[in-house]
Amino acid sequence: MDSNNKGGFTINFGSGARRGTSKSFKDAYADFKRKVILRDSNRKGKNPVFVLLIALAIMLVLFFLTLPALNFMAPEFYTFIITGILVYNGLNLVAGKMPIFKTGAVSAVAIALLVVAPAVLGFLSQPIFRAKAYSALIPVEDASFADTVKEITYDKVPVVDREAAAIIGSRQMGSVQEVVSQFEINDNYTQINIRNVPVRVSPLAYSDIIKYIINAKNGIPYYVKVDMATQEADLIRLVDPLKYSKSDYLMRDIYRHIRFKFPTKMFGETNFEVDDEGRGYYITSVLTRRIGFFGGTDVKGAIVTDGNTGESTYYDVSEVPAWVDRVYPADLMIQQLDYRGSYMDGFFNSIIGQKNVTQTTVGYNYVPLNDDIYLFTGVTSIRSDSSNLGFYFVNLRTKEAKFFSVPSADEVSAMNSATGQIQEKNYTPTFPVLLNIKDRPTYLIGLKDASGLAKMFALVDAENYQQVIVGDTVQEIIREYNLRTDTSGQPGADAKEKVIVIEAIESVVIDGNTIFFIKAQSDDLVYTGTAKALGSEIIFAKVGDTLNVFGNPRESQFDILEIRP
């Protein structure tokens, strides 16, 4: 170090250091800059336009492979642009003749802005600053469970989860010889309604690229439909085969197809659905940000893609066709419900005081209601006890959300209570489906054996989870539940009188009470009543007799309160 240097710190570069001379950092940088400028003036390379075109070609290939959304609200957009800048600078360094120093300096500033600006905007979009906005992402209406969730017949009660659907569906592959060796089943198994019947559907998929080359011209001809009530599966031929799918390649890959048609839209999940005429479609949620640039992810519309023609149409959420069941992703709805429960009274309350802070329970399921699919989940306090404050129901097509204030056991407690009735069988419970049975919220739980299929079923009273009924069929446990819970003997608001002709009559003893089951001619209802309510004359009733009964009609049965003259 030179003792006459009043600046203090110096840096030695190259041979000057060996001769005892030194340069300040400022001087060394100036020398470096002059050398770069001199070298740039003597560079011989490709025309800058040519380099730019090569960079754009590389980025097109990258876009083809990674399919980012070209949208300012999408984080991958900034990554894509930064990558493009680096690719251009790399090509310019190797084969271009643009000034390296100037180009690099401009690029460094651009990259810094592309990193810092999204980071700052993202930070300002966090719940700590916008808690109220996060809590308002999903409007929720308080409602009556009994008035909103209508009773459904046992033949429409969904009992098949995705895992069981995959097992049941796989057994259908051998039913059509032409598909056995060429296709496999896609594991999507979307739950939808077809003509008001809850089913899970999944298209076939090409087994590998060789099978794709062989069969691509004709497309995918079938999809698997699993009836969620009967646990029966069918291999259904589509009206028109799928020429675009998740197992296709290049521009027939469904994700790539819709990305090139809608390069600026942010996509959520893509689900396979079938309309009432049997045509296959892919429904893709289109996302937006409701809070700042990067906060409050929500759905603003859906893209409906014809699986045969590839025709894709964007609809705002208010205009989505009525036959579509899945527009809003379930996980996104759970996230928004948790935001609502956490931030309704502000961000700091969610951490410190936690007054009125709630969260959804550990899982969710789907319930068919009014020919739509509703997500349901329990609501519990932030302290995660074993009880629910109530239930959320969210329409996955319209986002209509309701809260039912029903203090009850949580789903896990109900599952444990159900398996406790048959411990010796080592069955595994499915996540419950919430039903309305006699205006009471009731968990229906499938009990699966080692094969993954439901062999028994349980009904657990949500408000009193010690009340459990286990049986071999849904019809059996619902019927027994109705009998056990009909203790009032009082006519309901829809009580009526009917004349029936006995087609069959049987009696059983349940919990010490004799219960009569009557099948009437030209009637699908099962008529039930206790010996006490029906009186002594029922003992002598026989097939062909006519009875004038008065009682309460249910979805699948009629509770007889008395026999009238």
C-alpha positions, 0 to 999 in steps of 0.5 A: 500500500502506498503511504502517500495515498490519502484515500486509504483502500487500494486494489492491485491488478495484474503486473502493476502489483508486482512492480509495487504500483497500485490503482484505486478501485475507481481507476481499475474499473475505468480501465476495465470499462475502456478495455471492454469498449475497445474490444466491443468496437472490434467485435465481429459477430452476427447481426443483432436482429439475427441474434434476437431472432435466435433468442426468440426461437429458443424462447418459443421452444421453452414456451412450448415445453413449460407453458407459462401464462403470459400474464403480469399476475403470474409469477412464472411470467417473470421467470420466463422473461428473465430467462429470455434476457439471459438467453439473449445475453448469452447468445450475444456474448458468444455470437453477437456484436452488440456492446457487451458492457452496455447490453449487460448493464441494461439487462441487469437493470431489467432483471433487477426490476423484474425481481424487485417489483414483483417481490414488493407488490407480492409483499404488499398483497399479503394478509398482514396489509389486506386481512379484510380483503382476504376474509371477503374473498368468499361470501358466505350465507347463514342457512338452515341445514334442514331447509337447504339440504334436502333428503335424498333417496338411498339409491342416489347416496354417493358412497364411492371415493376416488380410490375405490372408483379407480379400483372398480373402474380398472375391472372394466378394461377387459370388457371391450377387447379393442382397448385392453392392450392399447389403453389404460384409465386416466386416474382423474375420476372427476365427480359430476352429476349426469341426469341428476345421478352422482357418478365419477368419470375418467377417460381412457388414456394411451398406454405409451407413445407407441400406442398413441402413434397407432391410435391417434387417428381414431382418438380415445373412444371410451370413458369409465363411469362409476355409479357412486351409489351402486358401486357399479362401473361401465365402459361407455363409448363416447358420442365422438372420440377424444382427439385432445386429452391429457395423454395426447402429445404435442399440440393435441395435449389438452394443456398445450392446446388451451395454452396456445389458444389462451396464452395470457390466461392463468389456469387452475385445474382441468377436469374431464366431464361428460354432458347429458348427451354423452360428449366428452369435454375438458373444463379448465378454471381460469384464475385471477388475483383479487388483491393486488397483483399476486394476492387473493387467487380466485376464479373468474371464468372457465374454458370449455374444450370439446375433446373431439374437435378441440374447440375451446370457449371461454365463459365468465363464471356467470355464463358457464353452461348449467351442465358443467359441475366443476369450475372452482377448485376444491382446494382453492375454496378450502383456502378461501374459507380458511382466510375467512375464518382467520382474518375476519377480525383482522390479521393480528387477531388471527395470531394474538387474541384469536377471538372468533378465529375458525378453520376448516377441518382436516378433510372435505367431501362432495355432496350432490344437491340440486343437480350440482356438486357441493363441497362440504367441510366442517368448521372448528375452532383454531384450537382444533378440538374434536367438535365442529361449530357447523358446516360449510357447503360450497357450490363448485359451479357458482361458488354459492357458499352456505354455513350451517350452524350445527354443533357436532362431532368432527369428521374424524371422531365420527370415523373412529366411532364407526370403525369402533363398532366393527373393530374385529374386521379392521376396516378402513373408514372413508371420509364422511358424506353429510346427509340430511336424514329426518332433518338431522345432519348425519354422516355416511361412512363407507367401511373398506376392506383390504381390497379398497372397496366398501363392504359395509356402511355406517350412519353416525349422528353428527350431533351425537356421534355415539349413535351409530348404525352399521350395516351391509347396504345403505338402504338397510342402515337408512331404514334402521336409522329412520326407525330408531329415530322416529320416537315422537309418533307425531304427524309432520307438516306433510303427513297424509292419508293413503290407501294401499294394497298389500303386496308383501308384509314382513315383521322384525324385532329391533331393540325389543320393538316389533316393526312391520314392513309393508310393500304396496302394489304399484308403489316404490315406497316401503311402509313401516310402523310399530306394532303399537302404532298399527294396532292388533289388526295388522297381525291378521293382515295378509297379501291383497288386503287394503289398508287406509294408512296415515303417516309421514312420507319420507324419500324412500319410505312411509312411516305409518302412525295409524291405520284408519277405518 
